[in-house]
Amino acid sequence: MSETQEFCEPAKARRSGGRGARVALRSAPLEESKRPIRAGMVGGQYQPLTDAGVQQIHQAALDALEQIGLSNATPSGIRILTGAGAILGDDGRIRFPRALVEDMLAVACKDLTLYGRDPKHDLHLSGSRVHFGTAGAAVHVVDLETNTYRDSTAQDLYDAARITHQLDNVHFFQRAMVCRDVTDNFDMDVNTLYACLAGTTKHVGTSFSEPGHVAGCFDLLHMVAGGEAAWRARPFVSNSNCFVVPPMKFAQESCDVMEDCVRRGMPVLLLSAGQAGATAPAPIALAIVQAVAECLAGVVYVNAIQPGAPAIFGTWPFVSDLRTGAMSGGSAEQALLTAGCAQMHRFYGLPGGAAAGISDSKLPDMQAGWEQAITNTLAGLSGLNMVYEAVGMHASLLGFCLESLILGDDILGQVLRCVRGIDVTPDSTSIEAMKEVCMGGPGHYLGSNQTLSLMQTEYVYPTLGNRMSPKEWVEAGRPLLLDRAIARKHDLLARGHSQIAADLDAAIRQKFNIHFR
């Protein structure tokens, strides 16, 4: 019995005969190239901005860079940026002439591959290819078995990585929780990085709390990669870098980290995370203008250090509930912001990332379902290359839930099927199958060769989503979705194991203070 069949088809609900044969056919593994959905499905069908609107946002962003500029640059940042052609004003702000921005866009990396340690997990970020994954800095774990929030730990992060490794529709794993049980900041950065790497061979995203920690973490990376040359050939970790503090101000320590990471060959997510109505303007269009301007400054910065350095255009504006000022990550406005940013990424031809899938609900309930589904669907349909925070996030990024990570994999399966769209071909519109059924056939398509041949390649089936009839549901013992998610969590954790060889793991634990098992 396959894992999917085990969770989709409770024993009492299974029947023999034709339906059993169809279930067996559906459960047989498919080649990756024949799966109905996969990493890198091409989106871009949804465009909330008109062409004129895109141009207006672009011009406003250039105006902001030229007239307002960014403050608080570091001495090295001033040298790098003014050396490239930026202007340091008497007020201490760095301003960016239009020609400089255009020159740097011309040399910026356009087709970026984010490597996994296993090449089958490589992510190709060209065009409007869509990938979903985790991210964030939740300080709590949502424990569904007790319905409580507790401090997140290094073990929780490792468990989330192990689960993600086994989920088809979560394509990368960026640090989703803070290791609050690790009090030393360097040890926290090391444990954050190693918990992700030990849990999965998918591409990993991490951050560094202080510039001085970068070198030590790269020692760990080189150990895992098999040396610096091997690391530089296939850098399998990217740095999530909040190089700006909106509005329009450099974050000095993060800039120091960014400079170091670029020189060490690590891809950088240039992350601008203003909050509309608070640290970003309230109009959705102007919030996008500010995010684009800040990230264009990052493009200039990175390419002034190393032309063509791998970087992700991380326009990541959030939304405020203007009644309270609190963040509202699951709102329709958030979905529009993210989709609009994705359209700007495509306008520049740059690999881009933004946030979707965040829930303001405290538990994986109906509210969480609609918030995660709507924001992820618009992100996917807009062709966003990297959809961060897509699964697991609750309480407006304060809580991460392992069961919600698992349920989110089902949501993303449906989202990716929408991204794929409708295949209109001569075969898919031929009426021959209709003739066979309607003119002397059985009067239905259930057993037709066409139906059977398309069961796996045209349709996506949820792992936990319940499609039983009421009678089957009663016969199966009235299974509840969250109970099944808890059971699947335990099953995946029992199956999951470290992705680091035992001898290397021992050497790493001897050198670093690792807090999880």
Buried (B, 14 or more C-beta within 10 A) or exposed (E): EBBBBBBBBBEEBBEEEEEEEBBEEBBEEEEEEEBBBBBBBBBBEBBBBEEEBBEBBBEBBBEBBBEBBBBBBBEEBBEBBBEBBBBBEEEEBBBBBEEBBEBBBEBBBBEBBBBBBBEEBBBBBBBBBBBBBBBBBBBBBBBBEEEEBEEBBBBBBBBBBBBBBBBBBBBBBBBBBBBBBBEEEBBBBBBBBBBBBBBBBBBBBBBBBEBBBBEBBBEBBBBBBEEBEBBEEBBBBBBBBBBBBBBBBBBBBBBBBBBBBBEBBBBBBBBBBBBBBBBBBEEBBBBBBBBBBBBBBBBBBBBBBBBEBBBBBBBBBBBBBEEEEEBBBBBEBBBBBBBBBBBBBBBBBBBBBBBBBBBBBBBBBEBBBEBBBBBBBBBBBBBBBBBBBBBBBBBBBBBBBBBBBBBBBBBBBBBBBBBBEEEEEEEEEEEEBEEBBEEEBEEEBEEBEBBBEBBBEBEBBBBBBBEBEEEBBEBBEEBEBBEBBBBBBEBBBEEBEBBBEEEEBEEBEEEBEBBBE
